[in-house]
Amino acid sequence: MSGSEFKPVLLGRRGKPNSHKLDTYKADGGYQALAKALAMKDTEVIDVVKASGLRGRGGAGFPTGLKWTFLPKDVQGPIYLCINGDESEPGTFNNRVLIEEDPHQVLEGIVISSFATRATTAYFYLRYEYGRCYRVLKDAIDEMYANNLLGKNILGSGYSLDIHLHRGACAYICGEETGLIESLEGKRAWPRIKPPFPAIEGAFRRPTVVNNVETMACIPHILNHGPEWFMSMGIPKDPNNPRDAGSYGPKLYCISGHVEKPGLVELPMGITARELIDKHAGGVWKGRKAKAVVPGGISMGFMSEKELDTPLDFAGPGRVGCLGLGTAAVIVIDDHTSMVDVLYNACRFFAHESCGQCTPCREGTAWSTKILERIRDGRGKLSDIDLLLEISSSIGTIPGTTICGLADGAAWPMKTAINKFRGEFEEYIKSGRRSESKALAGAH
Amino acid sequence: MSELSPNAKKVIEDHLGRYPSKQAVTLPALHVVQEETGCVSRKAISEIADILELSPAQINDTLSFYGFFRTEEDPLGKKRVWICRSLPCMLRGGEELLAELCSRWGIQPGQTTADGEVTLELAECLGACDGAPCMLVNDELTLRVTADDVEKQVRGNS
């Protein structure tokens, strides 16, 4: 299926009048998937989602149906579903658009997923900055209670569910699933050591599933059209790689930075970065060329211009040295921009957002920022380049020195910027010049 | 006299039934108090702690983790304006916008104008990269802003 023939699924109702209201959602076939799911056994719903190959859209790409099966069987007492709406990865804004434009699509997915996992309470953790989303969701949830789509005995099925909105307080780390759980519990959002994983001991020490907003939006469509339909889109799994789970379904790509038309585009998984920029974002702005492109939020690192034919599926970015697909937030950097300034910006972000719990992350992100400040101030040394590389290979869950992946996200921009643009860093340091960018110093 | 308003107490009470632990109401309680008073005072912390059956230190532990909350020594202005400086906004002038506002208003990020009207904050990614550079006023996003737009919207002049 080529991009030009593709009819949007998740954004199918974007821009329609009153698209956020229950009556228009129902008129477009909304909540039929829920009725269908409620007539099935919970395990059958899990089987459908498993068969679709849906992988979590939040960044890690873990198979959603498989995650649900990790919940213990025959558990006594409550199970919780937490929705991760803490979307904070630089470049990412698809949850914001999904919620503002079509909240019931997400909420229908949440009710179906709660039914499948036997959750009786769902907590929707929403970043504070999305005030409009908060109000849209609040109204939509009220409409659901008034129409027997939430509360006791939903649609006469005997199944009962409450959804509670929970607002964050401007901390990136709350997007890490156990940081989110700690924050929900009213504590500082320090990620937990795993195991135990949330499926065994999560929110309030109960079995818990944490799912992303875009993942939830996919669920009603999978129930309506079936797993085969979902698998007809995207990139099939590599038969020669038993660890590849494939990249199926529609995907929201956020495009920002130096393009003519930044925005949110929905396409079958696997479009190349070049096609996305040229065909769907009006090309690089001002007739310039791309120097580097972030494939999926800054944690994923950078692709160089010659790597832009890489498909943006779960496996593609990893083949060119990036951490992964991440949130599929594509940030384009033009050839007039200094990679020293870009890397400084990325490092400063992680220094600001490190929760401070693990020393390698707290110190590594802060010192990498200071080293780049020094370079930008014309006082860099050539040895700083290898020092940055040493930091980048020492922090994170991959070298095994931190509890969560925030530091891996800090390491990958450093590794890829230096490995792919080393000459630019050397030239910058040798020239002794100072950055023209007006960035205010300090990690704050 | 109680530091918490009747509305704040009601909001806190309403939230208690939503969670299996009282501590989970910490963030909702801090939010309602800061929305009403522009900060969370020590007395408010104690009163929240009493309702949630926690020590004031536990409330303060959570409060101090999130740079979002202000103490009574450092209250917010009437409007809180966040300017995004993360990569997508930086690439389209976010850093220059923040620097320009600092210069026009004579304050640094985190500070409030002398008339107490506006607190200026630097933000990491606000999730509106399709409209970079963007700003958040209290909790409403505005996309594609210039320094003049910001002044017009929050200071009522251009």
Interface residues (C-beta under 8 A of the other chain):
Chain A: P78 E87 S88 E89 P90 G91 T92 F93 N95 R96 R127 Y128 E129 Y130 G131 R132 Y134 D162 H164 H166 R167 G168 A169 C170 A171 Y172 S183 L184 E185 G186 K187 R188 A189 F204 R206 C254 I255 S256 G257 H258 P262 G263 L264 V294 I298 A329 I331 I333 T337 D341 V342 N345 A346 F349 H352 E353 C355 S437 K438 A439 L440 H444
Chain B: R18 Y19 P20 S21 Q23 A24 V25 T26 L27 P28 L30 H31 L52 D61 T62 F65 Y66 G67 F68 F69 W82 R85 S86 L87 P88 M90 L91 R92 E95 E96 L98 A99 C102 Q108 P109 G110 L122 A123 E124 C125 L126 G127 A128 C129 D130 G131 A132 L136 N138 D139 E140 L141
